[in-house]
Amino acid sequence: MEVKVINNQVEKALRDLKRKLIKEGLFKEISRRRFYAKPSIRAKLKREESEKKKSRDRKKPQRLI
């Protein structure tokens, strides 16, 4: 991953980097690996995440091609 600093705008480059890392899911992965989770808890979290994603997809208006 690469972020270019233009005209010494380091703050803007850091914001861009953070946005890319969030989009890639790095922060979520770090928080998930911070503590050990039993397999049953991991399965429960995975199920909940799936339900959230499904509800978000249902709320999105579908685009006609």
Helices and strands as residue ranges (DSSP letters): H 10-24, H 26-33, H 39-59
